[in-house]
C-alpha cells in the first residue's frame, strides 16, 4: 500500500471512531473558531472537533493536491492529555492517532 493510501486509511479510521462514538458533527463550527492561533485550536474547539474540522480536511487537501506530507507528526501526546480518561472514545481514538503518529515517525531499524 502506498503512503497516500495509508494516510487516507488512518484518516478514515479516525473519522470512524468519531462516528462510532457519536462525536462526528454535521454542522461546521463558527468560522472564527477555526482561525485560532493556538495549537489544536485549543482555545476555540473541543479536541475531537479539531480532528474533524482541521486535521482530517487539511490532510485530505494535502493528499488531493499531491503536496508533501509533514516530515514529522505527533498528535497523540496532546490527546493523551486532553481527553479525560473516563471518555469511552479515549482508548480507540488514541489507538488510531498513535498509528498515524507512528507512520510519520517510524522507529529507526
PyMOL commands that set and color helices and strands:
alter all, ss='L'
color gray80, all
select helices_A, chain A and resi 3-20+31-35+39-41+47-64+76-82+90-104
alter helices_A, ss='H'
color red, helices_A
deselect
rebuild
show_as cartoon
